[in-house]
Amino acid sequence: MAGQTNGTANKIVEAALHTLARQGPENFSMAGIGRQAGVSRRTLYRYFHNSDEVLQAVAVHVGDSYTNAIEAAVAADPAPERRVEVLLYATAHFGDYAPAALAVLQMD
């Protein structure tokens, strides 16, 4: 994907995240990702050469989702004296913000 921000690539990453959360890493395949994303094999491989690249993009996406959840929580309650409480609350409730990302983070 190498720096591409694109609707199709994002759709593939979201599909991979949901596939991984639902089926686990042992059933994670390019074919399954393509089916879930609703894209052809050719389109899938245009953006990602293999499942390792997809997993790397999923990891970045999960990290970005967590960062966005933290930033939104701090923006909603910016008082410096409450910062630790806000961060802990946002972390504890990350699953409310991104349930599939939390499911992936909880995998063994």
C-alpha positions in Angstrom: 0.0 0.0 0.0 3.0 2.2 0.6 1.6 5.5 1.6 -1.6 5.3 -0.5 -4.7 6.7 1.1 -7.5 5.3 -1.0 -11.1 4.3 -0.6 -10.5 0.8 -2.0 -7.4 0.2 0.1 -9.4 1.3 3.2 -12.2 -1.0 2.3 -9.8 -3.9 2.0 -8.2 -3.0 5.4 -11.6 -2.8 7.1 -12.6 -6.1 5.5 -9.3 -7.7 6.7 -9.9 -6.3 10.2 -13.4 -7.8 10.4 -12.2 -11.1 8.9 -9.4 -11.3 11.4 -11.6 -10.4 14.3 -14.3 -12.9 13.3 -12.2 -15.9 12.1 -8.8 -15.4 13.8 -5.4 -15.5 12.3 -5.4 -19.2 11.4 -8.2 -18.6 8.9 -6.9 -15.3 7.5 -6.4 -15.5 3.8 -6.2 -13.2 0.8 -9.2 -14.9 -0.8 -11.3 -14.4 2.4 -10.3 -10.7 2.5 -11.3 -10.2 -1.1 -14.7 -11.8 -0.6 -15.3 -9.8 2.6 -14.2 -6.5 0.8 -16.2 -7.4 -2.3 -13.2 -6.8 -4.6 -11.6 -9.0 -7.2 -8.4 -10.9 -6.6 -6.7 -8.6 -9.1 -7.8 -5.5 -7.2 -6.7 -7.0 -3.9 -3.3 -7.7 -5.2 -3.0 -4.3 -6.7 -3.0 -2.8 -3.2 -1.4 -5.6 -1.2 1.1 -8.2 -2.4 0.4 -10.7 0.3 -1.3 -11.2 3.7 1.7 -9.9 5.6 1.2 -6.5 3.9 -2.5 -6.6 4.8 -1.7 -7.5 8.4 0.7 -4.6 8.6 -1.9 -2.2 7.3 -4.4 -3.6 9.8 -1.9 -3.0 12.6 -1.5 0.6 11.5 -5.3 1.0 11.2 -5.8 -0.4 14.7 -3.2 2.0 16.1 -4.7 4.9 14.3 -8.2 4.0 15.6 -6.8 3.9 19.2 -5.1 7.3 18.6 -8.3 8.8 17.3 -10.3 7.5 20.3 -7.8 9.0 22.7 -7.7 12.3 20.8 -11.5 12.5 20.7 -11.7 11.8 24.5 -9.2 14.5 25.3 -11.0 17.0 23.0 -14.2 16.2 24.7 -12.7 16.7 28.2 -9.5 18.7 27.8 -8.9 19.7 31.5 -5.2 18.9 32.3 -6.1 17.8 35.8 -8.4 15.1 34.4 -6.0 13.9 31.6 -5.1 10.6 33.3 -8.7 9.7 34.1 -9.8 10.6 30.5 -7.0 8.5 29.0 -7.8 5.5 31.2 -11.5 5.8 30.5 -10.9 6.0 26.7 -8.6 3.0 26.8 -11.0 1.0 28.9 -13.9 1.8 26.4 -11.9 1.5 23.2 -14.1 -1.5 22.3 -17.1 0.9 22.2 -15.3 3.0 19.6 -13.8 0.2 17.5 -15.1 -3.3 18.5 -13.3 -5.1 15.7 -10.0 -3.5 16.5 -10.4 -4.4 20.2 -11.2 -8.0 19.2 -7.9 -8.2 17.2 -6.0 -6.6 20.1 -7.3 -9.3 22.5 -6.1 -12.2 20.3 -3.5 -14.5 21.6 
